[in-house]
Amino acid sequence: MTSSLDATSLETPRLLLRHWRSDDLDGFAAINAQPEVMRYIHDGRTLDRTATAERLANYQRHWDERGFGLYAVEIKETGELAGFTGLAVPTFLPEIMPAVEIGWRLGRAHWGRGLATEAARAVVAHTRAELALRRLVSIHVVGNEASARVMVKLGMSLERETVQPDTGRRVRVYAMDL
């Protein structure tokens, strides 16, 4: 993995993790419109282009306010936007706050190739080396076993089971010390 000091991008053998650009909106909206992708996100509903644009604006605000956030994940070989990975503050689960969550979302075409793990490992390595964080969590909606496998591959352990208050969905919180 290589990274710049200001964390504007991270690189893995297959991926470029970078800040979002205005031309990412259509590709990310297409990912957020896939029911399979969104099944375990929040309440399971897909997002339209307008809602996706709002999310991208929120991601940028998060970077501006906290100095870390969600990276756009680009396939180096093709330049295609595959989704995101990175860090966020999981305010939707108040019982675990304060916390920083590592998360990911990839378009269906990019599942099953180890890309989420590869991208998340780069974020964990950068976090250990450059950020003053001592712990990361990740939230697994019960049923999303592929995501749970990524958490285990990162070295995370199950910390607790609970319910997400705003959706009523059962979730498992995984955690790791850095």
Phi, psi and chi 1 to 4 in degrees:
 res  aa     phi    psi   chi1   chi2   chi3   chi4
   1 MET       -  138.4 -179.4 -161.8   78.9      -
   2 THR  -121.1  151.7   60.5      -      -      -
   3 SER  -150.2  154.6   67.7      -      -      -
   4 SER   -85.8  159.5   62.0      -      -      -
   5 LEU   -63.1  -32.6  -69.5  176.9      -      -
   6 ASP   -91.3    7.9   62.9   -0.9      -      -
   7 ALA    59.9   30.3      -      -      -      -
   8 THR   -73.3  -19.9   57.2      -      -      -
   9 SER  -156.9  153.8   66.6      -      -      -
  10 LEU  -130.4  150.3  -54.5  173.4      -      -
  11 GLU  -129.7  142.2 -116.9  179.4  -80.1      -
  12 THR  -123.9  177.5   72.2      -      -      -
  13 PRO   -55.7  -37.1  -29.7   37.4      -      -
  14 ARG  -109.4  -11.4  -61.1 -178.4  -69.4  173.6
  15 LEU  -129.2  150.0  -55.0  170.8      -      -
  16 LEU  -115.5  120.4  173.3   63.7      -      -
  17 LEU  -100.8  120.3  -76.7   61.3      -      -
  18 ARG  -142.2  169.6   57.8  169.6  173.6   74.3
  19 HIS   -68.8  155.3  -78.1 -101.4      -      -
  20 TRP   -70.8  146.6  -64.8   89.5      -      -
  21 ARG  -119.1  160.4  -57.3 -175.7  -53.9 -126.0
  22 SER   -61.8  -29.6   58.1      -      -      -
  23 ASP   -79.7    3.7   63.8  -12.3      -      -
  24 ASP   -83.3  -14.2  -70.4  -34.4      -      -
  25 LEU   -56.4  -50.3  176.4   56.7      -      -
  26 ASP   -64.0  -42.2  -70.9  -25.8      -      -
  27 GLY   -65.2  -41.1      -      -      -      -
  28 PHE   -71.9  -35.6 -166.7   44.4      -      -
  29 ALA   -62.4  -37.8      -      -      -      -
  30 ALA   -64.1  -39.8      -      -      -      -
  31 ILE   -64.7  -46.5  -69.3  167.8      -      -
  32 ASN   -69.5  -13.3  -71.0  -22.5      -      -
  33 ALA   -89.0   -4.6      -      -      -      -
  34 GLN   -85.3  114.7  -62.5  172.4    6.2      -
  35 PRO   -56.7  -37.5  -25.6   34.5      -      -
  36 GLU   -63.2  -39.0  -74.0  178.4  -78.3      -
  37 VAL   -67.5  -41.8  169.5      -      -      -
  38 MET   -88.4   -5.0  -61.3  -55.5  -71.6      -
  39 ARG   -49.9  -40.9  177.4  178.0  177.0 -167.5
  40 TYR  -106.3   10.5  -63.9  109.3      -      -
  41 ILE   -96.9  126.1  -52.5  -61.8      -      -
  42 HIS    46.9 -111.2 -169.7   62.3      -      -
  43 ASP   -99.8    7.7   61.0    6.3      -      -
  44 GLY    89.4   -2.5      -      -      -      -
  45 ARG   -82.2  146.5  -73.3 -173.1  -83.9  174.6
  46 THR   -72.5  164.6   59.2      -      -      -
  47 LEU  -116.5  140.0  -58.8  178.0      -      -
  48 ASP   -87.1 -178.6   63.2   15.3      -      -
  49 ARG   -61.2  -40.6 -167.5  173.7 -168.6  -82.0
  50 THR   -63.9  -46.2  -59.7      -      -      -
  51 ALA   -64.9  -37.0      -      -      -      -
  52 THR   -64.6  -41.9  -62.6      -      -      -
  53 ALA   -61.1  -38.8      -      -      -      -
  54 GLU   -63.9  -40.8  -69.4  170.3    8.0      -
  55 ARG   -63.1  -44.6  -66.2  -76.9  160.5   75.7
  56 LEU   -61.1  -39.2  -71.7  175.1      -      -
  57 ALA   -64.2  -39.8      -      -      -      -
  58 ASN   -64.4  -40.1  -72.3  -21.0      -      -
  59 TYR   -60.8  -42.4  -61.3  166.7      -      -
  60 GLN   -65.9  -41.7 -175.8   57.2   51.5      -
  61 ARG   -60.3  -40.3  -92.8 -166.7  -57.8  -77.8
  62 HIS   -59.7  -46.8 -168.8  -79.8      -      -
  63 TRP   -57.7  -47.0  -86.0  103.6      -      -
  64 ASP   -62.3  -40.0  -66.5  -15.5      -      -
  65 GLU   -82.1  -33.0  -67.9  169.7    3.7      -
  66 ARG  -115.8  -15.7  -59.5 -173.3 -175.6  -90.5
  67 GLY    80.7    7.2      -      -      -      -
  68 PHE  -149.8  165.9   60.7   81.6      -      -
  69 GLY   177.6 -156.3      -      -      -      -
  70 LEU   -93.5  128.0  -61.2  172.8      -      -
  71 TYR   -91.8  143.2  -67.4   95.0      -      -
  72 ALA   -70.5  135.6      -      -      -      -
  73 VAL  -104.4  118.2  174.3      -      -      -
  74 GLU  -114.3  136.4 -178.4  179.1  -54.7      -
  75 ILE   -75.6  118.5  -54.2  -65.3      -      -
  76 LYS   -61.3  -41.6  -75.5  170.7   38.9  174.2
  77 GLU   -63.2  -34.7 -174.5  176.0  -40.7      -
  78 THR  -114.7  -18.5   64.2      -      -      -
  79 GLY    79.8    4.8      -      -      -      -
  80 GLU   -75.0  140.2  178.9 -176.6    4.8      -
  81 LEU   -75.5  120.9  177.7   69.2      -      -
  82 ALA   -96.2  -23.8      -      -      -      -
  83 GLY   150.4 -139.0      -      -      -      -
  84 PHE  -143.9  162.7   72.5   67.5      -      -
  85 THR  -152.5  156.2 -167.0      -      -      -
  86 GLY   154.1 -158.8      -      -      -      -
  87 LEU  -114.0  143.4  -55.6  175.9      -      -
  88 ALA  -149.2  166.0      -      -      -      -
  89 VAL  -100.9  117.2  176.5      -      -      -
  90 PRO   -83.4   66.6   32.2  -35.8      -      -
  91 THR   -64.3  -16.9   56.1      -      -      -
  92 PHE   -69.2  -10.2   63.5   89.6      -      -
  93 LEU  -126.5   74.9 -161.6   56.6      -      -
  94 PRO   -55.2  -31.2  -18.2   25.6      -      -
  95 GLU   -64.6  -18.0   72.7 -176.8   73.2      -
  96 ILE  -102.3    0.2   67.1  166.9      -      -
  97 MET   -74.4  148.1  -65.2  -56.0  -67.1      -
  98 PRO   -77.6  145.0   27.9  -31.7      -      -
  99 ALA  -160.7  159.4      -      -      -      -
 100 VAL  -123.9  130.6  174.8      -      -      -
 101 GLU  -105.5  139.1  176.2 -171.7   18.6      -
 102 ILE   -99.1  134.2 -175.2  167.5      -      -
 103 GLY  -146.7  172.9      -      -      -      -
 104 TRP  -156.8  156.2   43.9   84.7      -      -
 105 ARG  -153.1  122.3 -178.9 -179.1  -45.1  159.4
 106 LEU  -122.0  147.1  -62.2  179.9      -      -
 107 GLY   -61.9  151.2      -      -      -      -
 108 ARG   -52.8  -37.2  178.3   67.2 -176.7   97.8
 109 ALA   -62.8  -15.1      -      -      -      -
 110 HIS  -108.6    8.4  -58.2  -70.9      -      -
 111 TRP   -77.8  155.9  -69.1    2.4      -      -
 112 GLY    77.1   13.5      -      -      -      -
 113 ARG  -118.4    5.9  -60.7  179.9    8.6 -148.2
 114 GLY    79.7   11.4      -      -      -      -
 115 LEU   -70.6  -38.4  -62.0  176.1      -      -
 116 ALA   -62.5  -43.5      -      -      -      -
 117 THR   -65.0  -44.8  -57.8      -      -      -
 118 GLU   -59.8  -46.3 -177.3  175.5  -36.6      -
 119 ALA   -66.3  -44.8      -      -      -      -
 120 ALA   -65.6  -37.2      -      -      -      -
 121 ARG   -61.0  -38.4  -78.6 -177.8  173.9  147.6
 122 ALA   -63.7  -40.7      -      -      -      -
 123 VAL   -66.7  -42.8  171.4      -      -      -
 124 VAL   -61.2  -45.7  168.4      -      -      -
 125 ALA   -60.7  -44.5      -      -      -      -
 126 HIS   -63.2  -42.6  173.4   74.8      -      -
 127 THR   -60.6  -44.8  -58.4      -      -      -
 128 ARG   -61.8  -42.2  -80.4 -172.6  171.9  126.8
 129 ALA   -80.3  -34.0      -      -      -      -
 130 GLU  -121.1  -19.2  -58.5  -67.6  -25.7      -
 131 LEU  -109.6  150.5  -59.6  179.1      -      -
 132 ALA   -89.7   49.0      -      -      -      -
 133 LEU  -104.9  145.2  -62.6  175.8      -      -
 134 ARG  -108.8   -9.4  -71.6 -169.6  -94.1  177.5
 135 ARG  -155.5  146.4 -176.5  173.0 -178.8  -89.6
 136 LEU  -128.1  148.1  -72.4  177.3      -      -
 137 VAL  -120.2  165.4  -59.9      -      -      -
 138 SER  -145.9  140.1 -163.6      -      -      -
 139 ILE  -105.2  123.8  -44.6  -52.8      -      -
 140 HIS  -110.3  114.0  160.0 -135.2      -      -
 141 VAL   -72.4  125.6  174.0      -      -      -
 142 VAL   -54.6  129.5  172.7      -      -      -
 143 GLY   111.7  -26.8      -      -      -      -
 144 ASN   -89.0   73.5 -171.8   -5.7      -      -
 145 GLU   -68.4  -30.2  -63.0  -47.3  -49.3      -
 146 ALA   -62.0  -40.6      -      -      -      -
 147 SER   -68.0  -39.8 -166.5      -      -      -
 148 ALA   -61.5  -37.0      -      -      -      -
 149 ARG   -63.9  -37.3  -77.4 -169.4  -61.3  -85.3
 150 VAL   -62.7  -43.2  173.4      -      -      -
 151 MET   -58.4  -45.1  -64.6  169.6 -163.7      -
 152 VAL   -64.9  -41.6  170.5      -      -      -
 153 LYS   -61.9  -29.2  -72.7  176.9 -174.7  175.8
 154 LEU   -76.4  -10.9  -67.5  176.0      -      -
 155 GLY    96.3   14.6      -      -      -      -
 156 MET   -83.5  154.9  -58.3 -176.3  109.3      -
 157 SER  -124.8  148.8  -59.2      -      -      -
 158 LEU   -63.4  126.6  179.5   62.5      -      -
 159 GLU  -105.2  -41.0 -177.9  175.0   86.6      -
 160 ARG  -165.0  160.8   74.7  171.8   75.4 -173.9
 161 GLU  -114.6  142.6  -66.9 -166.9   34.4      -
 162 THR  -157.5 -169.1 -170.4      -      -      -
 163 VAL  -123.8  134.6  173.2      -      -      -
 164 GLN   -73.9  118.1 -172.4  174.1  -32.3      -
 165 PRO   -58.8  -40.0  -16.4   24.2      -      -
 166 ASP   -79.7  -14.9   59.1  -15.0      -      -
 167 THR  -121.2  -18.9   65.0      -      -      -
 168 GLY    76.3    6.9      -      -      -      -
 169 ARG   -78.3  141.8  -70.7 -179.7  135.0 -177.8
 170 ARG   -74.2  133.3  -71.2 -179.1   39.5 -128.3
 171 VAL  -133.8  155.2  -63.4      -      -      -
 172 ARG  -117.4  135.5  -66.5 -178.5  179.2  130.0
 173 VAL  -102.4  120.7  178.5      -      -      -
 174 TYR  -102.3  151.6  -76.3   74.0      -      -
 175 ALA  -146.6  159.2      -      -      -      -
 176 MET  -150.8  143.1   68.5 -172.3  -56.0      -
 177 ASP   -85.5  148.2  -67.2  -32.6      -      -
 178 LEU  -102.5      -  -61.6  173.8      -      -
